Amino acid sequence: MMKRNSVQIRSWMVRNGIKPSRLARDLNVHHTLVSQTVSGTKNNRRVLRRLRDMGCPKKWLALPKDLESEKQQAA
């Protein structure tokens, strides 16, 4: 299994003006869950799905198989 590239994900978030706290509010989850998911210590599918749908490269997310096979919904 591929390892999540938290440095690239965080860099992408900064470049795109995406704050972890705002993402957490939008998903109605605690901001530490967003941070832990980005770092790879947690595997929250809602956070990963949102990052993927916002355009974060899948290769950095190391998505679980069920999310990898999901069709990305049109924005």
C-alpha positions as a printed Julia matrix, in Angstrom:
75×3 Matrix{Float64}:
   0.0    0.0     0.0
   1.17   3.47   -0.84
   1.98   5.89    1.95
   0.06   9.16    2.16
   2.26  12.12    1.19
   1.25  14.6     3.89
   3.86  17.19    2.89
   2.53  17.37   -0.67
  -1.1   17.37    0.52
  -0.47  20.22    2.97
   1.43  22.16    0.31
  -1.44  21.65   -2.15
  -3.92  22.82    0.5
  -1.91  26.0     1.13
  -1.57  26.71   -2.61
  -5.32  26.31   -3.01
  -6.29  28.31    0.07
  -7.79  25.29    1.85
  -7.53  25.53    5.62
  -7.87  22.31    7.65
 -10.17  24.08   10.13
 -12.51  25.19    7.33
 -12.51  21.72    5.82
 -13.37  20.3     9.25
 -16.27  22.76    9.66
 -17.6   21.95    6.19
 -17.53  18.22    6.97
 -18.74  18.67   10.56
 -15.73  16.82   11.97
 -13.06  17.86   14.48
 -10.05  19.64   12.99
  -7.71  17.04   14.52
  -9.42  14.36   12.4
  -8.56  16.33    9.27
  -4.95  16.71   10.43
  -4.65  13.03   11.37
  -6.14  11.95    8.04
  -3.76  14.16    6.07
  -0.8   12.85    8.08
  -1.91   9.25    7.54
  -2.51   8.27   11.17
  -6.27   8.12   10.47
  -8.1    7.08    7.32
 -11.32   9.12    7.4
 -13.1    8.5     4.13
 -15.16  11.71    4.27
 -12.0   13.81    4.54
 -10.19  11.83    1.84
 -13.21  11.95   -0.48
 -13.52  15.74   -0.05
  -9.82  16.3    -0.73
 -10.02  14.08   -3.81
 -13.14  15.85   -5.06
 -11.48  19.24   -4.52
  -8.68  18.18   -6.85
  -5.91  16.91   -4.58
  -3.89  14.39   -6.63
  -4.91  10.83   -5.76
  -1.29   9.66   -5.8
  -0.63  11.78   -2.69
  -3.77  10.65   -0.86
  -3.06   6.9    -0.98
  -6.8    6.26   -1.06
  -8.33   3.09    0.33
  -9.49   0.72   -2.43
 -13.17   1.56   -1.99
 -12.5    5.28   -2.58
 -10.02   4.65   -5.38
 -12.63   2.77   -7.37
 -15.38   5.36   -6.76
 -16.19   7.58   -9.66
 -15.28  11.19   -8.93
 -18.48  13.2    -8.95
 -18.68  16.25  -11.15
 -18.37  19.46   -9.17
